[in-house]
Amino acid sequence: MAATAHNNLNAKLVLLGDMGAGKSSLVIRFVKGQFLEFQESTIGAAFFSSTVSVNNSTVKFEIWDTAGQERYHSLAPMYYRGAAAAIIVYDITCTDSFVRAKKWVQELQKQGNPNMVMALTGNKADLEDKRKVTAEEAHLYAEENGLFFMETSAKTAVNVNDIFYEIAKRLPRAQPAQNPAGMVLVDRTAEGSRTASCCR
Ligand SMILES: Nc1nc2c(ncn2[C@@H]2O[C@H](COP(=O)(O)OP(=O)(O)OP(=O)(O)O)[C@@H](O)[C@H]2O)c(=O)[nH]1
């Protein structure tokens, strides 16, 4: 079935998480298919956009990649306000980044859009030998807090497209209207008079 206009969404998405967790690297992997070993720290925030297709619809993500440094914390509400989705990123090799991720979840639960689709992402999954946060621990936390969870690697690209695709699937779609949007109005009087005046 062909996609209809109401199935095509624009969705504001925000990435939050500790500095160095890999937020920019995840977005750059998703949008450009690239990875930089020495990704510069974000100043303020950076904007990207990319479209994914899900079933018969498309979702155009308008992505705000926020800066993880503490001094930018006060700017965050500007980016998560009105967001349809958030990806909260931590680094699986850094316990502190997981603690920080939980704080972001709490902040979004208190001050974010109540219908926001939230994903928890344990990034740097390629660094298994340096792991400090188990997938089980993060999975349990995600379940308890109504988030969905995936481990990713911006370096190897594991699960990166999947996280955006899973968000796109979970975004609420506009319900089709009870009455069809374009109604056929029949002017009975005009119809009647046309019949009456028809002389053939
Ligand atoms: N091994 C590995 N390194 C990664 C991965 N993702 C990011 N990095 C590295 O981690 C460092 C920080 O990555 P960024 O993407 O800048 O992290 P960020 O969360 O955007 O950091 P801020 O902008 O400071 O908030 C960079 O040197 C990246 O190359 C990954 O999946 N695996």
The ligand as a MOL file (V3000), in Angstrom:
LIG
                    3D

  0  0  0     0  0            999 V3000
M  V30 BEGIN CTAB
M  V30 COUNTS 32 34 0 0 0
M  V30 BEGIN ATOM
M  V30 1 N 35.9280 2.3560 20.7690 0
M  V30 2 C 34.9340 3.2150 20.6060 0
M  V30 3 N 35.1470 4.5420 20.7290 0
M  V30 4 C 34.1000 5.3700 20.5470 0
M  V30 5 C 32.8010 4.9170 20.2220 0
M  V30 6 N 31.9780 5.9800 20.1270 0
M  V30 7 C 32.7310 7.0540 20.3630 0
M  V30 8 N 34.0090 6.7070 20.6090 0
M  V30 9 C 35.1260 7.6030 20.9170 0
M  V30 10 O 34.8420 8.2540 22.1400 0
M  V30 11 C 35.2770 9.6080 22.1010 0
M  V30 12 C 34.1100 10.5450 22.4590 0
M  V30 13 O 33.1350 10.4350 21.4450 0
M  V30 14 P 32.0870 11.6050 21.1380 0
M  V30 15 O 31.1920 11.1080 20.0660 0
M  V30 16 O 32.7710 12.8930 20.9320 0
M  V30 17 O 31.3220 11.6710 22.5300 0
M  V30 18 P 30.1780 12.7010 22.9620 0
M  V30 19 O 29.2650 11.9580 23.8660 0
M  V30 20 O 29.5780 13.3400 21.7720 0
M  V30 21 O 31.0160 13.7620 23.7990 0
M  V30 22 P 30.6480 15.3240 24.1210 0
M  V30 23 O 30.5020 16.0240 22.8240 0
M  V30 24 O 31.8320 15.8140 24.9190 0
M  V30 25 O 29.4070 15.3160 24.9510 0
M  V30 26 C 35.8410 9.8500 20.6850 0
M  V30 27 O 37.2400 9.7700 20.7200 0
M  V30 28 C 35.2600 8.7180 19.8680 0
M  V30 29 O 36.0940 8.3190 18.8230 0
M  V30 30 C 32.6010 3.5020 20.0900 0
M  V30 31 O 31.5110 2.9850 19.8240 0
M  V30 32 N 33.7040 2.7030 20.2920 0
M  V30 END ATOM
M  V30 BEGIN BOND
M  V30 1 1 1 2
M  V30 2 2 2 3
M  V30 3 1 2 32
M  V30 4 1 3 4
M  V30 5 2 4 5
M  V30 6 1 4 8
M  V30 7 1 5 6
M  V30 8 1 5 30
M  V30 9 2 6 7
M  V30 10 1 7 8
M  V30 11 1 8 9
M  V30 12 1 9 10
M  V30 13 1 9 28
M  V30 14 1 10 11
M  V30 15 1 11 12
M  V30 16 1 11 26
M  V30 17 1 12 13
M  V30 18 1 13 14
M  V30 19 2 14 15
M  V30 20 1 14 16
M  V30 21 1 14 17
M  V30 22 1 17 18
M  V30 23 2 18 19
M  V30 24 1 18 20
M  V30 25 1 18 21
M  V30 26 1 21 22
M  V30 27 2 22 23
M  V30 28 1 22 24
M  V30 29 1 22 25
M  V30 30 1 26 27
M  V30 31 1 26 28
M  V30 32 1 28 29
M  V30 33 2 30 31
M  V30 34 1 30 32
M  V30 END BOND
M  V30 END CTAB
M  END
